[in-house]
Amino acid sequence: LYGDFTTETWRKLYVRINDNPESRYQYVADGTAFRDDADFDRFKKNYEATVFNHSDSMLVVWCFRDKTEFLQEDEWNRLDLPVQERMYNGQLVKVKIKKDMERHVTTFYRIELPPITY
């Protein structure tokens, strides 16, 4: 049904197409949501996603798994990788992205923030 995709090496998402015009999100999946086509397209590019139609209102998405690594700012600056802004817990942060095409993993490198002291 889905070719060579298996959950052994890929992440599988069911994405519901939201037809409610009042909703903030056009696409909703378990643990994530996408505001519009551009947001969903960025996800598909970052995660090397392949999309299958499951029904009129549901998609099956096979994509890379993800990993986040925190680095010191000087180490992050030395990485020769593309930079992108991403939302994490409601905050826009800069990340650098590296893809492992063999293991099907997208790694997002973030700058480790200093601890908060009171």
PETALIN-V254718 format. One record per residue. N is the residue number from 1. RES is the residue in one letter. SS is DSSP state (H for helix, E for strand, C for the rest). Layout:
BEGIN
[[N | RES | SS] [N | RES | SS]]
END
This chain:
BEGIN
[[1 | L | C] [2 | Y | C] [3 | G | C] [4 | D | C] [5 | F | C] [6 | T | C] [7 | T | C] [8 | E | C] [9 | T | C] [10 | W | C] [11 | R | E] [12 | K | E] [13 | L | E] [14 | Y | E] [15 | V | E] [16 | R | E] [17 | I | E] [18 | N | C] [19 | D | C] [20 | N | C] [21 | P | C] [22 | E | C] [23 | S | C] [24 | R | C] [25 | Y | C] [26 | Q | C] [27 | Y | E] [28 | V | E] [29 | A | E] [30 | D | C] [31 | G | C] [32 | T | E] [33 | A | E] [34 | F | E] [35 | R | C] [36 | D | C] [37 | D | H] [38 | A | H] [39 | D | H] [40 | F | H] [41 | D | H] [42 | R | H] [43 | F | H] [44 | K | H] [45 | K | H] [46 | N | H] [47 | Y | C] [48 | E | C] [49 | A | C] [50 | T | E] [51 | V | E] [52 | F | E] [53 | N | E] [54 | H | E] [55 | S | E] [56 | D | C] [57 | S | C] [58 | M | E] [59 | L | E] [60 | V | E] [61 | V | E] [62 | W | E] [63 | C | E] [64 | F | C] [65 | R | E] [66 | D | E] [67 | K | E] [68 | T | E] [69 | E | E] [70 | F | E] [71 | L | E] [72 | Q | C] [73 | E | H] [74 | D | H] [75 | E | H] [76 | W | H] [77 | N | H] [78 | R | H] [79 | L | C] [80 | D | C] [81 | L | C] [82 | P | C] [83 | V | E] [84 | Q | E] [85 | E | E] [86 | R | E] [87 | M | E] [88 | Y | E] [89 | N | C] [90 | G | C] [91 | Q | E] [92 | L | E] [93 | V | E] [94 | K | E] [95 | V | E] [96 | K | E] [97 | I | E] [98 | K | E] [99 | K | E] [100 | D | E] [101 | M | C] [102 | E | C] [103 | R | C] [104 | H | C] [105 | V | E] [106 | T | E] [107 | T | E] [108 | F | E] [109 | Y | E] [110 | R | E] [111 | I | E] [112 | E | C] [113 | L | C] [114 | P | C] [115 | P | C] [116 | I | C] [117 | T | C] [118 | Y | C]]
END
